Amino acid sequence: MTTNYDPIAEQYQRSKQAPWRVHIEAHTLLGLVGNLQGLDVLDVACGEGFYTRRLHQQGAAHVTGVDLSAGMIALAQEQEQRHALGITYTVGDACDLPYMNRFDLVAAAYLLNYAPDRTVLQAMCNGIARSLKPGGRFITVNSSPALHFPSAPSFRRYGFETEIQGPFGEGAPITWRFHLADGPFEIENYYLDTAIHETALRAAGFSEVRWHAPQLSPAANAEHAADHWNDFMGASPIAFLECIR
Ligand SMILES: C[S@@+](CC[C@H](N)C(=O)[O-])C[C@H]1O[C@@H](n2cnc3c(N)ncnc32)[C@H](O)[C@@H]1O
């Protein structure tokens, strides 16, 4: 099990093709992001650039991607070399972002759930808030702080499973097992509840903190039976946040 993406960068990249990622994760996240025409955008925990490239496609004047994993950044840069979009990628830690009052929007898909405790969560939120211009927006998706994971339904029909070992509470590790055609791989992130997130975001300087429910794309029901998404939508393992500095 790992929180280090270097050895699993390529498998993680393939896992982004799963229908739930397309029809729920990307559909909801990019819907919240909206039109980025002319804006300066930062993608924190950008991984191999899956959303960094989408943020560029949504009109951003410039996008910067930052990730802790050199393996993920190498995959992102390979794609930038094959098809140049003018995106800047750097290896860096979200707890130690070097930017000040610079970006119109910061996006972060699956960053906050890597904070194992309140101190790290606060450092991430502080750096993101500082990186934004006043009035700038922060859009993020993470493992849901509102879901009681031990009693969640199985998500196996969607191509993954979640598992809690030991007591469930502040800082509890959540194992995500993704099933690909050539076998499974696992990652681990951490549980911190809704109130802990809201306290950290407000202390970092966000004046508005809004949770958003996952949305299903219109194409989702055309590809699957009407009840296929019920377990996911009824007990979503992911949660979306929009914050205004
Ligand atoms: C689940 S992946 C998501 C990648 C990308 N956002 C996506 O949705 O495809 C989580 C990423 O967070 C990165 N990460 C974890 N902790 C980080 C930190 N403190 N600073 C920057 N990146 C971090 C990992 O290296 C990994 O690439």
The ligand as an SDF file (V2000), in Angstrom:
LIG
                    3D

 27 29  0  0  0  0  0  0  0  0999 V2000
   -4.7750   10.5220   -6.4210 C   0  0  0  0  0  0  0  0  0  0  0  0
   -3.4380   11.4080   -7.1640 S   0  0  0  0  0  0  0  0  0  0  0  0
   -4.3150   12.6520   -8.0520 C   0  0  0  0  0  0  0  0  0  0  0  0
   -3.5640   13.2170   -9.2270 C   0  0  0  0  0  0  0  0  0  0  0  0
   -4.4000   14.1890  -10.0760 C   0  0  0  0  0  0  0  0  0  0  0  0
   -4.8420   15.3300   -9.3140 N   0  0  0  0  0  0  0  0  0  0  0  0
   -5.5640   13.4570  -10.6870 C   0  0  0  0  0  0  0  0  0  0  0  0
   -6.6940   13.6200  -10.2250 O   0  0  0  0  0  0  0  0  0  0  0  0
   -5.3430   12.7060  -11.6390 O   0  0  0  0  0  0  0  0  0  0  0  0
   -2.8430   12.2830   -5.7860 C   0  0  0  0  0  0  0  0  0  0  0  0
   -1.6030   13.0710   -6.0620 C   0  0  0  0  0  0  0  0  0  0  0  0
   -1.3060   13.8700   -4.9190 O   0  0  0  0  0  0  0  0  0  0  0  0
    0.0910   13.9960   -4.8450 C   0  0  0  0  0  0  0  0  0  0  0  0
    0.4190   14.4950   -3.5180 N   0  0  0  0  0  0  0  0  0  0  0  0
    0.2270   13.8910   -2.3270 C   0  0  0  0  0  0  0  0  0  0  0  0
    0.6560   14.6790   -1.3240 N   0  0  0  0  0  0  0  0  0  0  0  0
    1.1110   15.8260   -1.9030 C   0  0  0  0  0  0  0  0  0  0  0  0
    1.6890   17.0170   -1.4000 C   0  0  0  0  0  0  0  0  0  0  0  0
    1.8900   17.1980   -0.0930 N   0  0  0  0  0  0  0  0  0  0  0  0
    2.0620   17.9730   -2.2890 N   0  0  0  0  0  0  0  0  0  0  0  0
    1.8850   17.8010   -3.6200 C   0  0  0  0  0  0  0  0  0  0  0  0
    1.3410   16.6840   -4.1460 N   0  0  0  0  0  0  0  0  0  0  0  0
    0.9640   15.7100   -3.2990 C   0  0  0  0  0  0  0  0  0  0  0  0
    0.5800   12.6010   -5.1740 C   0  0  0  0  0  0  0  0  0  0  0  0
    1.9380   12.5750   -5.5530 O   0  0  0  0  0  0  0  0  0  0  0  0
   -0.3700   12.2270   -6.3100 C   0  0  0  0  0  0  0  0  0  0  0  0
    0.1660   12.5420   -7.5800 O   0  0  0  0  0  0  0  0  0  0  0  0
  1  2  1  0
  2  3  1  0
  2 10  1  0
  3  4  1  0
  4  5  1  0
  5  6  1  0
  5  7  1  0
  7  8  2  0
  7  9  1  0
 10 11  1  0
 11 12  1  0
 11 26  1  0
 12 13  1  0
 13 14  1  0
 13 24  1  0
 14 15  1  0
 14 23  1  0
 15 16  2  0
 16 17  1  0
 17 18  1  0
 17 23  2  0
 18 19  1  0
 18 20  2  0
 20 21  1  0
 21 22  2  0
 22 23  1  0
 24 25  1  0
 24 26  1  0
 26 27  1  0
M  CHG  2   2   1   9  -1
M  END
$$$$
